[in-house]
Amino acid sequence: MPDHLDRDRFPVDEWRLREVRFSAGDQGTTETLFSVGNGYLGMRGNVEEGRDSFSHGTFINGFHETWPIRHAEEAFGFARVGQTIVNVPDTKILRLYVDDEPLLLTVADLPSYERTLDFADGTLTRDILWRTPAGKHVRVRSRRMVSFAQRHLAVMTYEVTLLDADAPVAISSQILNRQDGSDEYAVRAAALGSGFDPRQAGRLAERVLQPELQWEGEGRYVLGYRCTNSGMTLAVAADHTIETANEVEELSQIEPDLAKHVYRIRARRGEPILVTKVVSYHTSRGIPARELVDRCRRTLDRVRENGTQETFAEQRSWLDDFWARSDVVLHGQPAAQQAIRWNLLQIAQASARAEGSGIAAKGVSGSGYGGHYFWDGEIYVLPFLTYTMPRAARNALRFRYTMLDAARRRASELNQDGALFPWRTINGEEASAYYAAGTAQYHIDADISFALCQYLTASGDDDFLAREAIDVLVETARMWADLGFWRGNGAWAFHIHGVTGPDEYTTVVNDNLYTNVMARFNLRAAATAVERLAAADPEAYRHMVTRLQLADSEVAEWGRAADHMHIPFDARLGIHPQDAQFLEKELWDLSNTPADKRPLLLHYHPLVIYRFQVLKQADVVLALFLQGDGFTAEEKLADFDYYDPLTTGDSTLSAVVQSIVAAEVGYQELALEYFGDALYVDLADLHANTADGVHVASAGGIWSALVAGFGGMRDGGGQVTLDPRLPELWEGLTFRLTLQGTRVRVDLRQEDLTLTVERGTEATLLVRGERVTVSAEEPVLVPLEDQGPRLIGAPTTRDIEGTRRADGTVIVATVPDTHEDDEHLFG
């Protein structure tokens, strides 16, 4: 498969994303690709000069405005509070004038141009040569960094040198608040069906940020604001310094929505001008802006004392540690390696310093999905964090715990016991106006519980279990026990009706397979956690029982419901129906659906889509991955063969899961194809919406596709296992897993696997069913036998009717090898 990128414009570089030719045609996309952030603060990669940008985006995780959702037809329990991330005052602006002519990249004469996002330094740099209208040559170098080490800090430098003539130069550094607080390209779209594209953010017509204060002095500027409806407060401050041998005049201007520091320079040929801008943002749910100003000042004062070079050194040190724990190396394939590291960096930029907030679907790189938190974080991002950045995983899960009271209220509103977490939210309240594809996705409770248990098992964090995580497990189990019901038809079974699974093209159904198997996990996990806590920490257990008023009969009921959970299965076809009625529907003819009618959700009414067997994303197939111990190898193959041809891939969440399960069932070429699609979702803008921000869940899924798909890692039953499925064209794969505080490096080759302890004492894993313990003393080499069946071809739409034979046989298709371009990425 081709690697999708124009390599004349974006050269291959394993540690950088470099752009060597400017193009105005895809600025929205490249502003996303070159964003910098730390999980709290994010700055899109728009040009410093400001005027030419597609989206002047600066975002702070969780900083949002609210509004009342007005439904065309009201009903009890509908979401009431709309929420959207706010585009905060922009500090990136550094406008340049030479001979009073502005530098505007869209029209500028640029003999040379290079922009670079450095994965190792976490910096965005740009180096251009500008030929002015008067024919003078000007070198302009800039650097931008959002600090991982200091959560509230960003640093920018801007260096200008006249190469062949003197000229008057002006540099205008600004803090600019665009008064509606929204992204200029966004449209109001609260949910599916209510706007042109439900993936974009809502746009607010009223003023969002109300000015609270402004102050300037000695090159420092401070602005403070309060959100009109949510009441959230913000302060932003910037320090300015200049280094040059040229004569300089400084001017200042301060207004409620604009702070401006202007340098007028009599620039001489060959004398560089270096402007440094140090910025701090602080936000709160209600602390007065004046107090946040004090916090900004303290942040900036530290940088004044220590120097900006120290901040860049801290950034490099933080990232050195990040890559030591998190890097995944695909040996001998630099193009794919570049894309892998770009995706891994995006996870860090979306989550590393998100402390006290969730992980938004677009991180802090754009306003897509309104800055909301979904199940994406728990299922697609948390595995990476759990096994490489446990502290960040704990922070993300603690954020869900802080939302527990709101989830209890939501459950009560829907006439349920326990807690029901909102489908999409920022502040803990349900923000999905379209309940069928929103609130009905009850599986989010199980998704959160799954991520909790995965973290607890991998980390051994018993304190978190005893004090907080146990509450989430108990309350979600209560919800499932109350939502489901018992029905007898020869034997009693536990059913769950009126829910929507991950596939949003099929809504409000009975016995959705994914929901049922994940609810079964949730019920068992809660019962096991209660029993474990009682045995290991009786005092914490007593506190929990009192706090939650837990009865022994509840725990017993959870186990009984889990043991008798109805798992749909069609013996005639030998597959698991996606839900109770799914197989009764007509098949959608995907092969004859025009490309300009994709994605389906933008071109067909929901009722049209709901009548067919067609999937937005993997549903049953995701269950095969997350709860693989509950399915036989034959069932996995049959299910994959049936559902893969029905899956549109309209969701970026799908390809990574399809790749993982394709690798497991033996479709090696198909696994590679899906992996390539996911790898370049944003880098090549394959879904035509990268301008809205990075698809963070897909980026997280890249790690899972590599580690769980081709590396064969699973962690069911509290034991990490490895059953590698390394593609024949790959030389090797290296990744790390942090297990109970011990970091293990896994070096996978075609013929063997080597385990090495890089930090800690020892760890035990199962490799192809054999128990292997590796200690810090020496690595362990494990020879690998044959990697299992490798099926030729893949399921196609032609095979679906074939699976409907009366004898229930399942056909595995044989198709010609159409992947001759795979070598560009994988060989």
N, C-alpha and C positions, 0 to 999 in steps of 0.2 A: 504494500500500500504506500502511495506517496506521502511525504510528510507535510503536504499542504501549504507550506510557507514559500514565499518568493525569496529564494536564497540570495538573489542579487541585492535585495533590499534588507533582508534579515539574515546575515551570515550565520553559519553554524559556529557556536561557541558554547562549550559545555557549562561555563560559569556565568554567562551573561546573555541577556537579550539585547541585541544591538540593531539599531535601525540606521542605515547609512544613506538613506534618501528620503527626504520629507515628502509627504503626500497629504493634501487636504481632503482627499476623497474618503478617507476612513478615520478621520480624527477621533470620532467617538470611540471606535474600537481601540485605537492606540493609546488614547488617554486612559482607558481601563488597563491595558496591558502594561503600561509604564507607571501605574499607580504605586505609591508607597504608603505603608501603614503599619500599625503595630497591634491591631485588635481593638484599641480604644479610639485612636485618631487615624484618619485616612485622608490622603490627598491624591486626587486624580492627577494623571500625568499631563495636564494641560500646560501649554507653553507659558513661560514666565511672563511674557509681555502682555498676556491677558486678553487682548481683544480678539484673537483668532481662535479661541477655544470653542469646542463643540459643547462642552459642559464644564462650568467653573465649579467643580465639586470639591468641597471639603466636608467630611462627615465625622461625627462622633457617635460611637456605638451607644445606642439607647437614648440618644438625645432626640426627642420627638415632639410633635404637636398632635393634638387630638381634635376631633370634631364629632358631632352627633351623626350617626349613620341614619339616613332617612330612606326607609324602604318604600317602594311603590305600594306594596301591600304588606301591612304589618302582621306579625304573629308573635305569640308569646315565646320568649326565649331567644329571639333573634339577636344577633350581635348589635350592641348599641353604641359602642365607642370606636370610631375610626382612628387609626394611628398611622403616622408616617414620619420617617426620619427627616430631619431638618438639614438643609444645606446651610451650614454655619458661615460666618464671615470669612472671606477668602483672604488669606495672608500670602498667597504665592505670587502676587502681582509685583513685578519689577520691570517697569517700562523703560525702554531705552530710546533716546533721541540723539542723533548725530547730525550736526548742522540743522537742528530742529526738524529733521526727518525721522519719523518713527520706524522702528524695526517691526515689520508685520510679516510673519513667516509665509503667509499664503501668497504674498506678492513679491517677497524679497528675492533678490539675486544672490543665490547661495552657491559659490564655487565648491564649498565642502560643507558636509553636515554629518553629524553622528550623535545619536542619542543612545544611552546605555543604562539598562537596569542591571546592576551588579548583584548577583545572588550572594556572593561572599561578604560584601561590604554593606549590603542593604541600602545602597545609594542610587539615586537617579542623576546621571550627569548628561550634559549636552555640550558639544563643542562644534561651533559653526564659524564659517568665514563668510562675512557679509560684504558684498560690494554695494556701497550706498549709491543713490541716484547720481551723486556727484562723482562717482568713480573711486571713492576712497575705500580701502580694505580695512575691515574691522574684525578682530578676533573676539568672539564672545563665548566664554566658558561659564557654565553654571553647574551647581551641585545642590541636591535636595535630599534630606534625610528625615524620616520620622523615627524617633529613637525607640528601640526595644528596651534599652536599659533604663530610660527615664520616660515614664508613660505619657507625660503631658508635654513633651518637648519635640519641637521640629527645628531644624537648622537649614538655612539656605545660604549659598554664596553665589555671587554674580561678578564675574571678572571681565572687564572690557579693555582691549588694547588696540589703539590705532596703529596700523602697521606701516603706513607710507605717507601720512600727512597729519598735521595738526588740525584740530577742529573743536568747536564747543560741543560738550557732551552733557546730557541731562539724564539722570536715572531717578525715576519716581517709584518709590516703594510704598505700597498701599495695603491697608486693611479695608476691605470693601464688603459691606453687608447688602446683598440683594434682597430687597425688602419683603418679598413674598416668602422667602425662606425655602423655596423649592427649586428643583432642577429645571432649567428652562426648556428641556426637551421632554419632560415628563407630562403625562396626561392623567387626569383623574380616572382611576379604575380600581375600585375597592376589591373586586373579585371577579371570577369568571362570569361573563355575560353583562357586566355593568360598564364596560368601556371597550375601547378598541383593542387594547392588549393588556390582559390582567397581570402580566408579568412586570409591567411598569408601575411606577409609584403614583400615588395620588398627588395632584397638584392643588395647592390651596390658593383660593382667590383672595383671601384676606391677608393683611399683614400678620406675620408670624412672630417676629422678634421685636419686642417693645424695648426701646432704649432705656437703660437705667442709669448709666453714667459714662463719662468719657474723660480722659486725662492724658496729658502729654508733658514730657520734660526730659531734657538731656538725651534725646534720641529714643526714648521709650514712649510707647503709645499703648493706651489701655481703653478697651470698650467693654461695656457690660450690658446684658440683655436678659429679658424674661419672656418665655413663650406665652402667647396670649391666652391659650386655653389650658394647656397642660401645667403651666406654672413652673416649668423647669427653667433653671437659670444658667447663664453662661458668662464667662469672662475670657477675653482674649487679649494678650499683650505681646508686644514685639519690641526688641532692642535692635538698634542699628549702629554699625561701626563702618568706617571706611579707611582703607589703607592705600595711599598713593603719594607720589612725589609731586603731583600736579596741584595747582591752585584750586581750592574747593570753596564753594559757598553752599550753606545748608539752609533750607526753608522747611517750615512745618505747617500743618493744617490739621485741625481736629473738628469733626462734626459727629452727630449721633450715628451716622451710617458710614462714615469715611474718616480714616486716619491716613495722613500722607506725609512722608518724609522725602524731600527732594534734594538731590545733590546736583549742583551746577558746577561743572568742571571745565577748566581751560586745559583741555587734554593735549599733551604733546606726543608726537610720534614715538612709539616704543616704550612709553611710560604706562605700566598697567594700572588699572583702577579696580580695586577689590572691595566690594560691598558685602558685608555679612549681616544676615538677618536671623535673629534667634527668636522663636515664637513659642508661646505656651498657651494652651487651652485648658480650662477647668470648667466642669459642669456639675450640676446638682439637681436633685428632684425638688429643691425648694429653698436651699440656703441662700440668703441674700447675695446678690452679685458682688457687693463690696467685699464680702468675705472671700469670695472666689478670686477677686483681684489680689488680695494678700497672698493667696496660694500661687498665683501666676508670678508675682514679684519674687517669691522665694525660689521658684524654679529658675527664673532668669538670673537671679543673683548668684546662684551656684555656678551657672555657666560663665558669668562674668569673672568669677573668682578662679575657676579651674581652666577656662579657655575652651574654645570650640574644638580644638584638636583632640582634647580629652574625650569629648562626646563622640567624635568619630572613632576613636580608639575603643571606647566602650561598645559601640555598635559592632565593630569587627569582632571583639571578644565574645559578645553575646551570640553572634552568628557562627563563630567558630564552634562554640559549644552546641548550638542547634544542629549544625551539619554533622558533628561527631555523633550525635544521638539519632539523627533522623534521616540522613542521606540514604538514598537507594541508588545503587550503581548498576547500570546496564552496560556490561563490558563490551567495548568495541563498537559502540553505536552512538557517536557523538550527537547526531541530530536528535535522536530520541532522548538522549541524556539531557540535552538542553531543555527540552520540553518537560521532562520529568521534574527537573529542579525548579523550573518556573512554577509548576503546579504546587510543589511542596512549599515553596516560599509563600505562595498565596495563602496556604493554610495558616502559616505563622502570622502573616499580615492580617488575617481575619480573626485570629483567636488568641495570640500569645499574651496580650495585655488586656484582654476583654474582661478582666476581673470585675465581678459584680454585675456583669451583663451577659447576655447570651451570644451565640454566634449567628449572625444574620446570614440570610441566604446569599447576599452579595458582599458580605463582610463590611468593610468601610471603603469599598472601591467604587460605589455607585448607589443610586437610589432605587434600583430595581427591587420589586416586591415590597417597596415602602420601608426597607430596613427591618423587616419582620424576621422573627425566629420561627422556624418550622421544625418538623421532625428531622430535617436534613442534618442538623448538627449531631444528633444522637446516633444516627445510623451510618452516616457517611464520613463525618469528621472526627467524632470521638474515638473510633478505633485507632486512628493515627496518633491522636493525642495520648490515649491510654498507654500505648506501647512505646512512645518516644518522648512525650512531654507530659508525664503524669500530673504534675502540678496544674497545668492548664486544663487537663481533663477534669480534675477535681473542682476547679473554679467554675467550669461550665456546668457541672452537675449540681454544685451548690446553688448556682443561680436558679435552676429548676426548683430546688428545695425552697428557696425564698418565695417562689410563686405558689407554694402549696395551699395557702389559705385562699387565694383567688381561685385555685382549681377546685377546692372544696365548695366554694360558693357556686361555681359554674356547674358542678355536679348536682347540687341541690336544685338549681334552676331548671335542670333537665330531669328532675325527679329521680336522681340516682344517689345512692350512698357513696361514700368515699370521696375521691377527687377525680376531676376530669380536666386535664390540661388543655389549654386553648390550642386550636389548630394553627393559628397564626397570631402573633402578638408581639408587642414590645414591652408593655407595662403589666402583663399578666392577665388582662382582659381579652376575651375573644374579639378579634378584629375581622374575621372572615364573614362578609355579608352574605355569601352564598353557602348556606348550610350543607347542601347536598355534597359538595366537594370540599367542605370545610369542617364544621363541627361534627359531621357524621363520620369523620375519620378518627373514631375512638382509638384506633390502634396506636395513636401517639402515646397513650399511657403505657402500653407495653414496650414501645420503642425506648422511652425514657428509662423504664425499668431494666430493659435489656442492656442499655449503655451503663447504667449504674452497676449491674452485676458484673459486666465485663471489666469495668474499672476495679471494683472491689476484689475480684479474683486475681487480676494481674498485679495489683498494688499491695494487697494485704492490708488495706487501710481500715482496720477494725474500728478505730475511733470514729471515722466518718459513718460507718454502718450504725454504730450504737447511738450516736447523737442525732443524726439527721436522715441518712439514707433509709433507715428502717421505716421511718414515717412515710416516705414516698412509696415504698414497696407495699406497706400495709394498706394505705389509702387507695392505691391503684388496684390492688387485689379486691378490696371491698367493692370498687366500682364494677369490676368484671363479674363478681359473684352476684351482684344485684342486677346488672344488665342482662345477663344470660338467664335461661330458664330450662327446666327439665321437661322432656317430652318422651313418652314411651311408645315404641312401635316394635314390640318383641323384646326390646331391651331399652332401658332408660339411657338417654344421652343428653348432654348439656349443649344447648344451642344459643347462638348469638344472632339476633335479627336486627335489621334496620341500620346497617352500618356501611361505610364506604372504605374500601381497601386502598392501597397505594395507587392503583390504577384509577385515575380520575375520569376516565371515559366510561366507567361503570359505577353508578352511585346508588346508595341506599338499598342494599341487597341483604339477603339472608345468608348466614353462614359463609361469609367471605373466608376463603382458606387462610390467607395470610393473617387476618385478624384472629381467627380461631387458634392457629398454632402459636401465635405470639401471646395471646391471652393465656393459653395453657402454660407457656413458659412463665409468664408474669405470676400466675397463681402458684405454681410450684416454687418459684424463686422466693416469693414472699413467705410461704410456709416454711421453706428451708431456712431462710434468714432468721425467722422468729425462733425456730428450734435451735439454731446455732447460737443465737444471742443468749438464749436461756441457759445453754450449757457453758458458754465461754465467759459470760459476764452477767451473773444473776442480778447484780444491783442495777446495771443498765437495763436489763430485761424488765425488772419491776417498775422502773421509771417509765419505760415505754408503755407497759400495760396500763399504768395509771394515766399517762398522758393521752393515750389513744383509746382508753376504755375498751381494750381488746379482750374478747372472750375466747377461751379454748375452742369452743364450738365453731367459731369463725374459721380458725386455722384448719380444723378438720374438714370443714365444708370446702375450703379452697382446694385441698388435696383431692377431694372427691370430684369436684367439678373438673379439675385438670385431668384426672384419670378417665373421665367419661366425656371429655370434650368431643363434639362431633367434628370429624375431619372428613369433608366431602371426598368421595372416590367413586369413579365410574368404572365398574369392572369390565364393561363391554369394551371401552376404549383403553382401559388400563391407565387412566390419567386421573389427576385430581382436578375436578371442576373449580374454576376460580370462585364460584359461588353456587348457591343452590339452583339458580335458573340460568346460569351462563350458557350452558350447552344447548339451551332451547332457542337461542337467538340466531338470527341470520348472520352469515359471514360477511364482513366488509371486504370488498375487492380492493385491497391495497395496491396490487400490481397495476390496476387501471385507474388509480387515483392520480390526477395531474399533480405535478410538483408544485404548481402555483396554488394548490389547495392545501398545502401543508404549512404549519401544523394544523390539524383538523379543528382545534378549538377556536381558531381565528376565522374559519370559513363555514362552519356548520353549527346550527343550533344544537345546544346540548341534548335535546330530546332526540334529534336525529342520530347522534353518536351513541346515545344510551341504548338504542334498539339493536345494536350490532355486537358481534364478537370482534372487538378491536380494542387494543390496549394503548394507552398513552405511554405506559412504562411497565417494566417488569413487576409482576405482582406475585403470582405463584412462584416464579423463578427466584424472586428475592427470598421467599420463604424457604426454598430449597437450600439457599446459601446460609441464612441466619439460623435455621433450625434443621440443618442437614442430617443430624442423627435420627430424625424422625422419619426419614425416607430411605428406601433401598436404592441401590445404584440403578436398578432397572426402572424404578419409578422416576428418578431424576432425569434419566435419558428420555423416557416417554413424555414427561411433562415439558421438558425443554423443547422437544421436537414439535409438540403441539402448539405451544404458546409463542415460540420465537417468531414464526411467520406472521402472527397476529399483532406483533408489537411494532408500533409506528416509530418508536424512538423520539416522539415529539417532546419528551422530557429528557433533559440532560442527566437525570438520575439513572437512566436505564442502561446505557451502554456498558458502564463499569460492571454492573451486576450480570448482564448477559455475558460479558467477557469471562467473569469468574466462573460461572456455571458451565459455560461452553468449554473452558479448560478442564474442568472436573470431569465432564461426561465424555471428553475425548475429541471435541471439535477444535483442534489446535488452530487451524487457519482462521476459523470464524472468531475464536477468542482473540487472535491477533488483530483481526479487522475491527472488532468492537473496541479493543484497547486503543487502537490508533484513532478511532473516531472520538473517544473520550479524551485522549491525550491532547487533541487539537481543538476541542470544543471552543475555547476562547482564543487561543493563539491564531486560529484560522477563521474565527467567527462562524463556525459551522451552523449555528442556530440563528444567525442574523440578529442577535440581541446582546452581544458582548458590550456594546456601548452602555448598557444599563448597569454594568458591573460584572465582576468575576463570578462565575458559577462555582462557588466555594465547595458545595457538596460534591460536584464532579471532580474538583481538584483533590478532595479527600479520598474519593473513590479510586483515583489513580494509584494511591498507596495500596489500597485494598486489592486492586486488580493485580498489582505486581506481587504483593506479599501473600495474599490469600488465594489469588487466581493461579499465577505461575509458580509462586513459592509453595502453594498448597498448605498455608497455615490455617488452622482452625483452633478454636479455644472452647469447645463445648465441654460441659461436665467438669470444668475447673482444671482441665489439662490442655496445655498447648501441644498441638500435634503438627507435624510437617509431612506432607505427601506431595513432593514437588512435581510440577507439570511443565518443566522448562521446554520451550519450543526448540525444535531441532536446529533452527538457524541461529539461536542465541549462544554465545560463548559462555556467558555466566551472569549471575545476578547476585548482588550483595545487599543485605538489609540488616537492620538492627531491631531487636526486641528487648524492652526493659521489663523484666519479670521479677517481681518482689524486690525491686531495688537493684537487681543485677542486670547489667547490659550485656546482651549476647549478640555477637556478630555472626550472621549466617552467610557463608560463602557457598553458593550453589553452582556446580558445574554439571555437565551432562553425565559424567560418570560417578561423581561423588558430591558430598556435602560436608563442609567443615564448620564446626561450632567453636567460637572463641569467646571467652569472657573478657570484655574490654574494661569493665568496671564492676566491682562487687566480688562476691565469693563463688557461688556456684548456682547452677540452674539445671532442672531436669525437664526434658522434652521427650515426646514420642516421635520417632522418625520411622515412617512406614510400619507403625505398630510396635517398634522396638524401643524400649526405654533407654534413653541416653542421658547421662549426667556429665556435664562439663564444668570444670573448676577453673579457678584463676591460674592454676599451676601450668596447665598445658591445654592446647586445643584438642578437639576430638574429630577425627576423620571418619565419616560414615560412607562406605561404598553404597551406590544406588543400583538396584536392579532395574529392569525395564519399567518405564514410567506408566505402564498400563495401556489400555486400548486407545488408539488414535484413529478416530473415524474419518473416513474420506467424505468430503462434502459437508453439507449442512441442510437443515430443513428449509423448504421453500413453500410458497403459497400453494403450489401444486399438490403438496403432500397432505394438506389438511383434509380434503375429502377422502384421501386414502386411509386416514386413520379411523374413518367411520365404518369400517367393515363390520359385518355382523359378528364375525368371530373375535372381534376386539384386538386384532393384531395391529402393531404399530410399525410403520415403515420408516426406515432411516434412509434419507435420500442420498443418491450418489450424483454429484454434479461436477462438471469440468472444473479444473483449477483455473480460476479467473483472477488469481492474486499475484500475477507476475511482477507487479510493482512492489511487493512486500519488501524486496531487498533494499529499497531506498531507506526504509525505516528500521527493518528488523534483520537485515542480513548483509 
